[in-house]
Structure formats: structure tokens, C-alpha cells
Amino acid sequence: MKGSDAVEARWYEKLSEGRVQCHLCAHECRIAEGKRGICAVRENRGGSLYTLVYGRTISEHVDPIEKKPLAHFYPGSRAYSVATVGCNFRCAWCQNANISQMPRETGLIVGERSSPEEIVAAASRSGCRSIAYTYTEPTIFYEYAYDTAVLAHDTGIANVFVTNGFMTERMLDAFQPYLDAANVDLKGFRDETYRRHVGGRLQPVLDSLKKMKDLSIWVEVTTLVIPELNDDAGELRDAARFIVEELGPETPWHISRFFPGYEMRHVPPTPVETLHRAVEIGREEGLRYIFAGNVPGEANTECHTCGELLIRRSGYRILANRVTERQACPNCATPVAGVGLAPYSCPSFS
């Protein structure tokens, strides 16, 4: 099926006076006839809610799974990345604002026609182990992602969300049979940060993280550390403690360096030493796998018991992988948390 201009949305209810309420993300927008929700890609037409981005991709690309970033989900494999325009957040530092904020700022809905069948076929031809719904917020193109994910699942291709986590529990319950992994962007650990700079709230994101864990979806967490906004040691410690206590110490935490962009071009890049401090805080709180992103050097996986180097990386490349077929350390046999960690075609250590 080719994409159409508008497809009736799922997860909404009809209200009085022609209004509708969307139950897809945690905004749960009440939308008057002829208006759009906060995401600007779901519109009330005649008392029914429609998605305007079904079958319209703004980006399709083959990426290393490490770019999502996912460190412990089929390392060394490729992901077929897809996105539509739109987002339910308005992060002042957004790195993809030209597509995420386009519908909100210009009213435009653009994208190439690509059906779920075509997406899955392209992923298969490209030798991709997974399809990643990414670049913008996948929750806002739920119907398109869901239909694609069902087909991918039937062909043995995994599905990955790269998400801000601002969705409802009912949405996650519905997607769970087809969602294998998620990297959730934990933008800070203060509600004020979400309200002032993001246009959302912290608690629904924390609830989604716990829900994903309960649903046995493999979860990794990313925090973009921004100077004078969320780089306070106490806030970083609170975030690390939440991950340990609510998601488990085996949950990978990606600490990424901020670079100026969008509405925060005046803010300098994050000092590298700030990321190093964040990594140390995570270790002190008991996290086993912490990765510094957007900085030079290697982001390796080591055994949390004996310190053995297990997966060696340079940027998005796997240089070597020594995780055993039993998904354990070859030195002390400690299990290594993750999905599909045994080597694909990585060279051995020299």
C-alpha cells in the first residue's frame, strides 16, 4: 500500500462538540475540529483524528546500530533508519530541528512516499538486522511505525525506537509484541528542565522507562549533557541512581557531549572533563556499562566483574568482540547483559 495524505489515527476518542482527545503520547491533546495536536502531524478532521505522515518518510538511511546509540543490541549490525517530520517536544538544542519542528514552525508536511512493505523490503535488501524509528520522535508516527514493525517482525527483522519516552502506557502495551529495543533520551532529571526547555514533563518519561523494562524491551538510556542546564553533579547522580534502582545496573547509559545548535547556538560545547565526571558518577552509583559519546576515543564494553575488555569500539565501529556464544565474559564467565552480543564478523584481538 502506498502512503496517503491522511490515515485515521489510532488511540484517540471522540468528545463533544466535534473535539477529539489523542491518547498516543503523554500530552493527551484535546483537539478542536480543524486543529492539530502539539506534534502538528495529527489533525482533527470533521471530528475524527488523522495522522498526516503515514507513508511519508523524510529520511531513510542505513546506520550502524551503535549510532542510535545502542551498545548492547546486536553490536556490529546495521539498522535501517526511518523518520517522518514532526515531534511532540520542542527541545531548544534539537539536532534535527529542520525536520522535527517543520510542521510546528511552517505547517508543512513533506516526505517521500514509502509504504511499510517498501521499508521492510529495503531493510532486508540492505542486510539490516533491525529497523530503527529515529531522527524525529517515532511516537508521533505510531501508525506507520506499527504497521512497518509488524511486517518486519514477520520477516525476522528487529524493531528499535530511538525516543524521548513521552508516550502513554497503552501505546507501549500495543507496540510491545513488535518492539525489541529502545534508546530513551533522558534529557535531564529535573521537571523544570522539561517544562522550560523541552515542552514536556519528566515523570511520564520515567514511567515509560519503567514500563519498557517491565515489558522486557531492551532499554538503553542517553543523556545529552549541556553546560549550565543539566550538568550539575547532583542531577547526574540522581539520574544514575534512578537507572540503577528502577531499570537495573546492567542498563547501558550513554553520556553525550553537547554541541551548539538550533536555539542554543550561544552555549559552548560540553567540556570533555564534564563527561568524564559523569562517567565516574555513574560508576559510583553502580552502573556497569557507561559510554561517553561525541568525544574522541574508544567506548568499550568491559566485564563488570573482572575488567576484561569484551567489545572494543572506535566511533561507531566494532574493532573486536570477545563475548562468548553464551553471552558471557571469556575470562570469568560472568554473563553480559544485552541482546545478540556474540560476534557477527568482528576481528579478534591481536
N, C-alpha and C positions, 0 to 999 in steps of 0.2 A: 504494500500500500504506500503510495506517495504521500508526503506531508500535505496537509491542507491548511488554509489560513487560520481556522479556528476549530478546535475539537472540544466537546463538552468536558469540563473538568470533573475530577473525582474528589471525594472528601469535601463536600460542601452541603449546606442545607438552605432551603428557601425560607425566607422570612416574609413578614407582612410588607405591604406597600411596594412590592417588586424588589425588595432588597434580598441579598444573599449573604451567608457567612461562610467563609472558607475555613476549613479545618485541617489544612495541609501543614502550615508552619505555625510557630508559636505566636505570631501576631494575631492569628484567627480574625482576619479583617472582616468587618461588616461593610458591604459594598453596595452602594446605591445603583440603580439602573443607569447604564451608560458609563459607569466609572470603573476604574481599575483598582486593584489592591496595592499595597505598599511595594510589592515586587514589580508592578507595572507591566506584567505579562499575563495577568488573569483578569478578565473583564466580564462585568455583568451585562448581558445582552438579553433584554426582554424578560428579566427575572431568572435567567439561568446563567451559570458561571462557565466561562470558556477559557481554555488555555490558548494563547496566541502563538506559542513557539513549538507546537508539536510538529516534528519532522523538519525543523529548520535549524540546522547547525551553523553556528558562527565559526566553529573551529573543529577540525578533525586532524589528529596527529598521532604518530606512533612515538611513544616515550619509553624510556627505561622506567621500570616501576619505582626505582629509587628517586625519581624526580617528583613523585606525588606528594610528599615523600613517604614511602613505605620501605622500611629496612628489613622487616621480618615476615614479608609476604612474598613468596616465590622470588627471592633475590636473584638478580641477573636476568629476569624475564622482561618481556615487553608488554606495555599496556596501550590499548587503542583509546586515546583520549578524545572525548567529545564534549561539546558545550553548546548552549544556546545563549542568547542575550538575556540579561536581567539578573537581579539579585534581590533578596529580602533584607539585606543590610546596605549601609552606605558608609563603609569604612573610609575614614579620611586618608588612609595610607594605601588604598587599594592599588595593587599592581596590575590589575586588569580592568581599570575603570572605564576604558574606552568601550568595552563590551558589557561589563556588568551594570553600568549606570546608564547605558544608552537609552533604554526605554523610559527611565525616570526623567532623564535630562532633555531628551529630544522627542519622546513619544514614538520613536521608530522601532519597528520590529523587523529585523533583517536576518538573513541566513540562507544557506544553500539547502535545497530540497534533498533530504536523505531519510529514507524510511528505516524503521528498526531492522528490517530484513537486510537492507543495504549496509547498515552499520555492522551487523554481525558478520556478514559475508566479507566485508573489508577487513575486519579484525582477524578473521580466520585466514584470509589470503596473506596477511602481514605476519602471520606466525605469532600473534599476540596471545599470551596466557590469560589476559583479562581485558575487560573494558572498563575504563575509568571515566566517571562522570565528574567533570572537573572544570577548572579555569573560572567558571562562574559558580553560583550555588545550585547544585543539582536538585535540591528540594523543589525549586520553583518550576522545573520542567519534569516533575514527577511522572506524569502520564507517559511521556516519551521515554524517559529512563526506564520505567517499569516494564513497558512493552518490549523494549530492547533487552532488558535483563532476563526476562522470561525466555526469550529466544536464545540468548547467549547460554543460559543455564542448560537448555536442552541440547546444545552442541558441545558442552563441556568447557565453556569459557567462563571464567570467574567474573564477578562484578564488584567494582570498587567505587565508593563515594569519597570524594575529597570535599569536605563540607564544613560549614560553620556550626553545624549541630543544632540550629534553631528550627526544629521540626516538632510535630506532635507525636505522641506515643502511638496513636492509631496509624499514622503513616509508617512508622518503623515496624509495627506489627505486620502490616500488609506487605512491606517490602522484604521482610526478614528471610523468607524462604529462598530469595534470589540474591541477597546482599552478603557477600563473603567477607569484605573488609572495608574499613573506613579510616581515613585520616581526618581527625576532627581538629579544627583550628580553635584552640583555647586562647582567645585574644588578650586575656588578662584575667586577674582574679579579683576584680573589683566591679561591682554593679555600676558604679558611676562611670567607669571607662566605657562600658557597653552603652549606657544611656547617652552619654555625651558625644562619643566619637564613632559609634557604630550604628546607633539607631535600633537597639535591642536591649535585652536583659541577660544577665549572667545565668540565673537559675535554670531556665529552660535548656541551656547548653549543658550544664552539669547533669540535669535529668536525662538528657539524650545520651550522654556518655555512659551513665549507669545503665540505661535501658539497653544500649547496644551490647554492653558487657553481659547483661542478663540473657540476651538473645543469642549469645555465643558468636557474635560478629567479631572478627579480629579487629582490634582497635589500636591505633597509634595516635599520639597527640602532638600537635605542633603549636609552639608559642613564638610568635614574632616579637622579639624584644626591642622596644622602642625607647630611646632615651627620654627620661623625664615623664614617661607616660605609664609604663608597666615594668620598669627595670629595678624597682625597689626590691631589695633583698628579702624583705618580709613578704611581699606579694609573691615573689618567685617561690619562696619556701612554702607558702600556703598552697600554691598550685601543685607543687611537687608532692606535698603531703596528701592532697586530695587524690592525686593519681594513685599513690601507693595504697591509701586506705580504701578507696572506692572502686578502683579498677584493677589494682594488683601491682606489685613491684616489678612484674615481668612486662608491663606496658611500656613500649618504647616512647621516649619523649624527645622530640626534635626541637632544639633551641635555635632559632634562625636570626640572622643579622638583618636589621632594617637598613634599607637604602631610601633616600628621599624620593617621593613620588606623589602624584595626584595633588591633594590639598595639604600635603606635609613636605613640600619641597624645601622648606626653610629649616627642617630638622636635620641635624647631621647624622651620618651613619652611626650605627651602634659600635662603640669601641669593642674590639675583639676581647679585651680583658673582661668586659661585662659578660660575654658569653661564657668565657672560661669560669667565671664566678658562678654563673647559673648552673653549669655542668656540675661543679663541686657541690652546690646546694642540693641538686637532685641526688647526687651520690650520698650525701649526708642523710638525706631523708629515706634512703633505701632503694632508690630506683636502680635497676640492673642494667638498663640499656638506654644511654643518653647520647644524642648525636648533635653536634654543632653544625648548623647549616649556613650557607652563604659566606663561608670563610675558607681560606686555603688549607690544604692538608687532608689527612685521612680521617674518615669517620668509621671506625672499625667496631665490629662486634667481638667482645671478649667474653670468656666464660666467667660468670659471676662468682664461681666457687674457687677456681684455681688460677684465673687470669690468663688462660691460654687464648692466643689470638685465633679466632674462629673464621671471621669473614673480614677480609681486607678490602677497603674501598679507596678509590681516588675519584673525587667528584661523584658522578653517577655511575661509575664503572666498578664492577667487581673484579678485583685483581686475583683473588684466591678465596676459596671456600673449603673449610675443613670440617664442616658439620657432617656428622655421620648419617648414614641412611636411617638410623633410628632417631635422628634429630637430637643428637647429643654431642657433648664435647669428646673428642677422640682421646684426650689425656686422662680425664677423670670420670667420664660417662655421665656427667650432670646433664639433665635434659635442658634443651634450649627452646624457649618459648617462641612460637610463631607458626606459620603455615608454609609448607613446601620449602623448608630451609636447605635440604640436601642439594648438593651442587647440580647445576644444569650442565654447563660446559666450561666452567671456570678452570684456569690453570692451577696446578698445585703450587704450594710454597716452594721456593728454591732453597 
